[in-house]
Amino acid sequence: MEATAEGTTLVCRELGFGVAARTAQPHTKRKLMIDQAKVRVLLLESIHPDAVTRLEANGYEVESVRNALDEAELIERIDGVHLLGIRSKTRVTAKVLEAANSLVAIGAFCIGTDQIDLPAASGAGIAVFNAPFSNTRSVVELALAEIIALTRRLTEKNSGMHRGVWDKAADGSHEIRGRRIGIVGYGNIGTQLSVLAESVGMQVSFYDTADKLALGNARRCASLDELLESSDIITLHVDGRPGNAGFFGAEQFARMTKGAIFLNLSRGIVVDHVALREALTSGHLSGAAVDVFPKEPKGRGDEFVSELRGLPNVILTPHIGGSTEEAQSDIGNFVATKLASFVQEGNTTLSVNLPSVALPLQEGMSRIGHVHLNTPGVLAQVNKILADHEVNVEGQLLTTRGEYGYLVTDISGGYTDEVLAQLRAMDQTVRLRVLA
């Protein structure tokens, strides 16, 4: 690492991309030279081997770790890592990002990204990608299976049989046909569950804070209370934004119809588990299925602690909504491909935090990726610097998103270090990458 009077600046032309990153302290820049064959990738939480294969096929050096890492452990391991892959348990905080001196992109090999400090990542010019569609079917199938199991009281029948009790009574067992399912959150998972539930004869209601188009014969409810008071089954499919923490508690359980069933396959923080236990033990709810928890063990084999343990009418699963071989393989390939595309081509299609740019590659061109503050005149300023040094622009695409803009420029011919220095020195520059 080479220090300068201004700080440090990251330049990676041997690798095929150069980076000038503005960190939490304005105008602080880093410089580091990286070998083309040494793009370092750190994958946590047993990410599918297909992701490893996909990344190693690009010549990247991949380290795969079985468990999640806490903040201190990740800070210790992040030095020199260019691509980071995580699932739901690892938290990528501002402190982690500050310590990440080489990080270019983060892949969330799951749907949610609330475990990543997205504003801090954007401020460092680090792209974040996830898999918003790849495990949808797996989550929906689990939800439907649990609805059938709870409606037929399979958990209690199964437990009795293992104890040697033969109980053939139909009391409390029902078909799901004709019963009303209330879906809270009508996104990718909620809508697909809506379609499948209707296909097996259920009536569907949903509630979402956003204006969503009802699919099939689904009925939109004007309020959450309306949904709770009219449904036999309530299932949560919301995201983990801070505003959703604890939003479903004693008041909401009390509004549910007596004997209703409750499912949460979204985020553990959204439900008060003490209140859920009380609703179950009092007989107000007939059953529940929970796949996500406020505090989850870091790895396989660690002890799981919950207020819901030991209840015969509760299905507890270890955050496996998307854990099928099919879904994990799809996620592994999808996110790994997005990471490799960003490294090699600078494309940000479906990025969670940066503006979406996809400019087709042209042979014989050099490509400059410029993440910048979204202020007027950036494009003109960049092109003036290039024109002043007689650098010809062959292709260019700029997109903005909130506070930030992302400009990809293809140039022909050579360019000097002075060109990069002037682009990097622009007040609006957040991060500069050069792709050969």
Secondary structure in CASP SS format (residue, H / E / C, confidence):
PFRMAT SS
TARGET T0000
AUTHOR 0000-0000-0000
METHOD secondary structure of the structure
MODEL  1
M C 1.00
E C 1.00
A C 1.00
T E 1.00
A C 1.00
E C 1.00
G E 1.00
T C 1.00
T C 1.00
L C 1.00
V C 1.00
C C 1.00
R C 1.00
E C 1.00
L C 1.00
G C 1.00
F C 1.00
G C 1.00
V C 1.00
A C 1.00
A C 1.00
R C 1.00
T C 1.00
A C 1.00
Q C 1.00
P C 1.00
H C 1.00
T C 1.00
K C 1.00
R C 1.00
K C 1.00
L C 1.00
M C 1.00
I C 1.00
D C 1.00
Q C 1.00
A C 1.00
K C 1.00
V C 1.00
R E 1.00
V E 1.00
L E 1.00
L E 1.00
L C 1.00
E C 1.00
S C 1.00
I C 1.00
H C 1.00
P H 1.00
D H 1.00
A H 1.00
V H 1.00
T H 1.00
R H 1.00
L H 1.00
E H 1.00
A C 1.00
N C 1.00
G C 1.00
Y C 1.00
E E 1.00
V E 1.00
E E 1.00
S E 1.00
V C 1.00
R C 1.00
N C 1.00
A C 1.00
L C 1.00
D C 1.00
E H 1.00
A H 1.00
E H 1.00
L H 1.00
I H 1.00
E H 1.00
R H 1.00
I C 1.00
D C 1.00
G C 1.00
V C 1.00
H C 1.00
L E 1.00
L E 1.00
G E 1.00
I E 1.00
R C 1.00
S C 1.00
K C 1.00
T C 1.00
R C 1.00
V E 1.00
T C 1.00
A H 1.00
K H 1.00
V H 1.00
L H 1.00
E H 1.00
A H 1.00
A C 1.00
N C 1.00
S C 1.00
L C 1.00
V C 1.00
A E 1.00
I E 1.00
G E 1.00
A E 1.00
F C 1.00
C C 1.00
I C 1.00
G C 1.00
T C 1.00
D C 1.00
Q C 1.00
I E 1.00
D C 1.00
L H 1.00
P H 1.00
A H 1.00
A H 1.00
S H 1.00
G H 1.00
A C 1.00
G C 1.00
I C 1.00
A E 1.00
V E 1.00
F E 1.00
N C 1.00
A C 1.00
P C 1.00
F C 1.00
S C 1.00
N C 1.00
T H 1.00
R H 1.00
S H 1.00
V H 1.00
V H 1.00
E H 1.00
L H 1.00
A H 1.00
L H 1.00
A H 1.00
E H 1.00
I H 1.00
I H 1.00
A H 1.00
L H 1.00
T H 1.00
R C 1.00
R C 1.00
L H 1.00
T H 1.00
E H 1.00
K H 1.00
N H 1.00
S H 1.00
G H 1.00
M H 1.00
H H 1.00
R C 1.00
G C 1.00
V C 1.00
W C 1.00
D C 1.00
K C 1.00
A C 1.00
A C 1.00
D C 1.00
G C 1.00
S C 1.00
H C 1.00
E C 1.00
I C 1.00
R C 1.00
G C 1.00
R C 1.00
R E 1.00
I E 1.00
G E 1.00
I E 1.00
V E 1.00
G C 1.00
Y C 1.00
G C 1.00
N H 1.00
I H 1.00
G H 1.00
T H 1.00
Q H 1.00
L H 1.00
S H 1.00
V H 1.00
L H 1.00
A H 1.00
E H 1.00
S H 1.00
V C 1.00
G C 1.00
M C 1.00
Q E 1.00
V E 1.00
S E 1.00
F E 1.00
Y E 1.00
D C 1.00
T C 1.00
A C 1.00
D C 1.00
K C 1.00
L C 1.00
A C 1.00
L C 1.00
G C 1.00
N C 1.00
A C 1.00
R E 1.00
R E 1.00
C C 1.00
A C 1.00
S C 1.00
L H 1.00
D H 1.00
E H 1.00
L H 1.00
L H 1.00
E H 1.00
S H 1.00
S C 1.00
D C 1.00
I E 1.00
I E 1.00
T E 1.00
L E 1.00
H C 1.00
V C 1.00
D C 1.00
G C 1.00
R C 1.00
P H 1.00
G H 1.00
N H 1.00
A C 1.00
G C 1.00
F C 1.00
F E 1.00
G C 1.00
A H 1.00
E H 1.00
Q H 1.00
F H 1.00
A H 1.00
R H 1.00
M C 1.00
T C 1.00
K C 1.00
G C 1.00
A E 1.00
I E 1.00
F E 1.00
L E 1.00
N E 1.00
L C 1.00
S C 1.00
R C 1.00
G H 1.00
I H 1.00
V H 1.00
V E 1.00
D C 1.00
H H 1.00
V H 1.00
A H 1.00
L H 1.00
R H 1.00
E H 1.00
A H 1.00
L H 1.00
T H 1.00
S C 1.00
G C 1.00
H C 1.00
L E 1.00
S E 1.00
G E 1.00
A E 1.00
A E 1.00
V E 1.00
D C 1.00
V C 1.00
F C 1.00
P C 1.00
K C 1.00
E C 1.00
P C 1.00
K C 1.00
G C 1.00
R C 1.00
G C 1.00
D C 1.00
E C 1.00
F C 1.00
V C 1.00
S C 1.00
E C 1.00
L C 1.00
R C 1.00
G C 1.00
L C 1.00
P C 1.00
N C 1.00
V E 1.00
I E 1.00
L E 1.00
T C 1.00
P C 1.00
H C 1.00
I C 1.00
G C 1.00
G C 1.00
S C 1.00
T C 1.00
E H 1.00
E H 1.00
A H 1.00
Q H 1.00
S H 1.00
D H 1.00
I H 1.00
G H 1.00
N H 1.00
F H 1.00
V H 1.00
A H 1.00
T H 1.00
K H 1.00
L H 1.00
A H 1.00
S H 1.00
F H 1.00
V H 1.00
Q H 1.00
E H 1.00
G C 1.00
N C 1.00
T C 1.00
T C 1.00
L C 1.00
S E 1.00
V C 1.00
N C 1.00
L C 1.00
P C 1.00
S C 1.00
V C 1.00
A C 1.00
L C 1.00
P C 1.00
L C 1.00
Q C 1.00
E C 1.00
G C 1.00
M C 1.00
S E 1.00
R E 1.00
I E 1.00
G E 1.00
H E 1.00
V E 1.00
H E 1.00
L E 1.00
N C 1.00
T C 1.00
P C 1.00
G C 1.00
V H 1.00
L H 1.00
A H 1.00
Q H 1.00
V H 1.00
N H 1.00
K H 1.00
I H 1.00
L H 1.00
A H 1.00
D H 1.00
H C 1.00
E C 1.00
V C 1.00
N E 1.00
V E 1.00
E E 1.00
G E 1.00
Q E 1.00
L E 1.00
L E 1.00
T E 1.00
T E 1.00
R E 1.00
G C 1.00
E C 1.00
Y E 1.00
G E 1.00
Y E 1.00
L E 1.00
V E 1.00
T E 1.00
D E 1.00
I E 1.00
S E 1.00
G C 1.00
G C 1.00
Y C 1.00
T C 1.00
D H 1.00
E H 1.00
V H 1.00
L H 1.00
A H 1.00
Q H 1.00
L H 1.00
R H 1.00
A H 1.00
M C 1.00
D C 1.00
Q C 1.00
T E 1.00
V E 1.00
R E 1.00
L E 1.00
R E 1.00
V E 1.00
L E 1.00
A C 1.00
END
